[in-house]
Amino acid sequence: MKISQQKNGILISAPEDFSLRNTFDCGQCFRFNEQEDKSFIGVAFGKPVCFSEEENGIYIDNITPDEFNEKWLKFLDFERNYKIIKEKLSVDETMKKAIEFGGGIRILRQEFSECVISFIISQQNNIPKIKKAVEGFCRLFGEKISYMGNDYYTFPRIETIKNITVSDLEPLKIGYRDKYIIDAIEKLNSGFLNCDELEKMSYKDAKERLLKVHGIGNKVADCILLFSLGKFDAFPTDTWIKKAMMELYGVDEKNIEKYSKANFGEYSGFAQQYIFYYMRWNKAK
């Protein structure tokens, strides 16, 4: 993989195991949206960017090589060899099919506070509604930035929203989730939820800490652990995964965690994403 400055951004030559649609449309993040020209525009690290597939690689507009190396390299998980992961997981025909279908998925390493609040919003919600609510949250409290003739909004810094109230969240129409968001913001600002500290903890200990936040249950905790804290033994289980595990492997809800640990182990999070994407976009057709 080579990185070069081009126009107003960078070109990544021949990145392996990376697809824009597979990565940005597999349910792990909510701020990247596909455009009519098949590019994806999203906001992260305080700025909007546009990803587009070109003949000689992936072009990312509106960032510098230094910014890419400092933040986006880790965000896109480009330092990890996914071929090894795929080989380890390809122990049965079902997983082989799922990997073949969603082989371009990379697990994003998202900013911690954004991931916490976004997945609290995600409870009992579908992806379009989640995206709308997260975008609304950013419009209310984030910074407006003009890009490509449109206005985009950053995810607010957690210290700037420490005093927001339930009434401030009313325009989002997110119901009972508003109190959960307030509690999470308080715990983020107090240091009870500290990214650096949680990263150093074991999966079990970090999950126990997350579960002490109102509104964070097993599924939301596992999403945060997987999509922000790099705990790849997490196996988030939602309605799609419950259905998939029963249909594809004959595993009921009570035994999913046991099955994932026994069969996918340290690669459980990667397996979950391949299964989720395969079930949602291929099997659901």
C-alpha positions in Angstrom: 0.0 0.0 0.0 1.4 3.4 -1.1 0.1 6.8 -0.1 0.6 9.9 -2.2 -0.6 13.4 -2.2 -3.1 14.2 -5.0 -5.2 17.2 -5.6 -6.8 18.1 -2.3 -6.3 14.7 -0.7 -4.4 11.5 -0.9 -4.4 8.4 -3.1 -4.0 5.0 -1.5 -2.6 2.6 -4.1 -3.9 -0.9 -4.1 -5.2 -1.3 -0.6 -5.9 -4.9 0.2 -9.2 -6.3 1.6 -10.9 -2.9 1.5 -14.3 -2.0 0.0 -16.0 1.3 0.6 -19.5 -0.2 0.6 -18.6 -3.3 2.6 -16.9 -1.2 5.3 -19.2 1.9 5.5 -22.5 0.1 5.0 -22.1 -2.9 7.4 -23.8 -1.3 10.4 -20.7 -0.4 12.3 -20.8 3.4 11.8 -23.5 5.9 11.0 -21.9 9.1 9.6 -20.8 7.9 6.2 -23.3 7.9 3.3 -23.1 6.7 -0.3 -23.4 9.3 -3.0 -24.9 9.0 -6.5 -21.4 8.5 -7.9 -20.7 5.6 -5.5 -18.4 7.7 -3.4 -18.9 7.9 0.4 -18.9 11.2 2.3 -18.6 11.2 6.1 -17.3 13.2 9.0 -14.7 12.0 11.5 -11.9 13.6 13.5 -13.6 17.0 13.1 -13.8 17.2 9.3 -15.8 15.9 6.4 -14.0 13.7 3.8 -14.9 11.9 0.6 -13.8 8.4 -0.2 -13.9 7.3 -3.9 -12.8 4.2 -5.7 -10.5 5.0 -8.7 -8.7 2.7 -11.1 -5.4 3.0 -9.3 -6.7 3.0 -5.7 -8.8 4.8 -3.2 -8.8 8.5 -3.2 -9.6 10.3 0.1 -10.4 14.0 -0.4 -9.8 16.7 2.2 -7.0 15.1 4.2 -3.2 15.3 4.1 -0.7 12.4 4.3 0.2 13.5 7.8 -3.4 13.4 8.9 -3.9 10.0 7.4 -0.9 8.5 9.1 -1.8 10.2 12.4 -5.5 9.2 12.6 -7.0 7.6 9.5 -4.6 4.7 9.2 -5.7 3.4 12.6 -9.3 4.3 11.9 -9.4 2.2 8.8 -7.5 -0.6 10.4 -5.0 -0.6 7.5 -2.1 -2.0 9.6 -3.9 -5.3 10.1 -3.4 -8.3 7.8 -7.0 -9.4 7.0 -5.8 -12.3 4.9 -4.6 -14.1 8.0 -8.0 -13.4 9.7 -9.9 -14.8 6.8 -7.8 -17.9 6.7 -8.3 -18.5 10.4 -12.1 -18.0 10.1 -12.7 -20.0 7.0 -13.3 -23.2 8.9 -16.7 -24.0 7.4 -18.5 -23.3 4.1 -20.9 -20.8 5.6 -18.2 -18.6 6.9 -16.3 -18.9 3.6 -19.4 -17.7 1.8 -19.9 -14.8 4.2 -16.2 -13.8 3.9 -16.4 -14.0 0.1 -19.5 -11.8 0.1 -18.2 -9.1 2.5 -14.5 -9.6 2.1 -13.8 -5.9 1.8 -15.0 -5.1 5.4 -12.5 -3.5 7.7 -13.5 -2.9 11.3 -13.2 0.9 11.9 -11.6 2.2 15.1 -14.0 5.0 15.9 -13.7 7.9 18.3 -14.8 6.6 21.7 -17.4 9.2 22.8 -19.0 9.2 19.4 -19.2 5.4 19.4 -20.7 5.4 22.9 -23.5 7.9 22.2 -24.2 6.5 18.7 -24.8 3.0 19.9 -26.9 4.1 22.8 -29.1 5.8 20.1 -29.0 2.6 18.1 -31.1 0.6 20.6 -34.3 -0.8 19.1 -33.7 1.3 16.0 -33.1 0.7 12.3 -30.1 2.1 10.5 -31.8 5.0 8.7 -33.4 6.2 11.9 -30.0 5.8 13.8 -28.3 7.8 11.1 -30.9 10.5 11.2 -30.7 10.8 15.0 -26.9 10.9 15.1 -26.8 13.5 12.4 -29.4 15.5 14.3 -27.3 15.3 17.5 -24.3 16.7 15.6 -26.4 19.5 14.0 -27.6 20.5 17.5 -24.3 20.5 19.3 -21.5 20.1 16.7 -19.5 22.6 14.6 -20.8 23.4 11.1 -18.3 23.0 8.3 -18.9 23.8 4.6 -17.6 21.1 2.2 -18.3 20.5 -1.5 -21.1 23.1 -1.4 -22.9 21.5 1.5 -22.9 21.9 5.3 -21.6 19.1 7.5 -21.5 18.9 11.3 -18.7 17.5 13.6 -19.5 15.3 16.5 -19.3 17.6 19.5 -16.4 17.4 21.9 -17.7 15.8 25.0 -16.7 18.6 27.3 -18.8 21.1 25.3 -22.0 19.1 26.0 -21.5 18.3 29.6 -24.5 20.6 30.7 -27.1 19.6 28.1 -30.5 18.5 29.4 -33.2 16.1 28.3 -35.1 19.1 27.0 -32.1 20.0 24.8 -32.5 16.6 23.2 -36.2 16.8 22.5 -35.8 17.8 18.8 -34.2 14.4 18.2 -37.4 12.5 19.2 -35.4 9.6 20.6 -37.7 8.9 23.5 -36.3 7.0 26.5 -32.8 7.1 25.0 -32.4 10.8 26.0 -31.8 10.0 29.7 -29.3 7.3 28.7 -27.3 9.8 26.6 -27.3 12.3 29.5 -25.9 9.6 31.9 -23.3 8.6 29.3 -22.1 12.2 28.8 -21.8 12.6 32.6 -19.7 9.4 32.9 -17.5 10.4 29.9 -16.8 13.8 31.4 -16.2 12.5 34.9 -13.6 10.0 33.6 -15.7 6.9 34.6 -15.6 6.1 30.9 -12.1 6.7 29.8 -10.9 5.4 26.5 -7.3 4.9 27.3 -8.1 3.1 30.6 -10.7 0.8 28.9 -8.3 -0.1 26.1 -5.9 -1.5 28.7 -8.5 -3.6 30.4 -9.4 -7.1 29.4 -12.6 -7.6 27.4 -14.4 -8.8 30.5 -13.4 -6.0 32.7 -14.0 -3.3 30.1 -17.5 -4.7 29.5 -18.3 -4.7 33.2 -17.4 -1.0 33.3 -19.6 -0.2 30.3 -22.5 -2.1 31.7 -22.6 0.3 34.6 -23.8 3.1 32.3 -27.6 3.4 32.1 -28.8 2.3 28.7 -25.7 0.2 27.9 -26.6 -3.5 27.7 -24.7 -6.5 26.3 -25.2 -5.6 22.6 -24.3 -1.9 22.9 -21.3 -2.7 25.1 -20.0 -5.2 22.6 -20.4 -2.7 19.8 -18.4 -0.1 21.7 -15.8 -2.7 22.6 -15.5 -3.9 19.0 -15.8 -0.6 17.0 -13.9 1.7 19.3 -11.8 -0.2 21.8 -10.3 -2.9 19.6 -11.7 -5.8 21.6 -12.0 -8.2 18.8 -13.3 -11.1 20.9 -16.6 -9.1 21.2 -19.5 -10.6 19.3 -22.4 -8.0 19.3 -25.7 -9.8 19.1 -28.8 -8.1 17.7 -31.9 -9.3 16.0 -30.0 -9.9 12.7 -27.3 -11.9 14.4 -29.7 -14.0 16.4 -31.6 -14.8 13.2 -28.3 -15.5 11.3 -26.8 -17.8 13.9 -30.0 -19.8 14.1 -30.4 -20.0 10.3 -26.8 -20.5 9.4 -25.5 -22.5 12.3 -28.5 -23.8 14.2 -27.4 -21.9 17.3 -30.1 -20.4 19.5 -29.8 -17.1 21.3 -28.7 -18.5 24.7 -25.7 -20.3 23.1 -24.4 -17.6 20.7 -21.7 -16.3 23.1 -20.5 -19.8 23.9 -20.4 -20.8 20.2 -18.6 -17.6 19.1 -15.9 -18.1 21.7 -15.4 -21.8 20.9 -15.4 -21.4 17.1 -14.2 -17.8 16.4 -12.2 -17.0 19.5 -10.0 -13.9 19.2 -11.5 -13.2 15.8 -15.2 -13.2 16.9 -15.7 -9.5 16.1 -14.5 -10.0 12.5 -16.8 -13.1 12.2 -19.7 -11.1 13.5 -19.3 -8.4 10.8 -19.0 -11.0 8.0 -22.1 -12.8 9.2 -24.1 -9.6 9.8 -23.3 -8.2 6.3 -23.9 -11.5 4.6 -27.3 -12.0 6.4 -28.4 -8.4 5.9 -27.5 -7.8 2.3 -27.3 -11.3 0.7 -29.6 -13.7 2.5 -32.2 -11.0 3.0 -32.7 -10.6 -0.8 
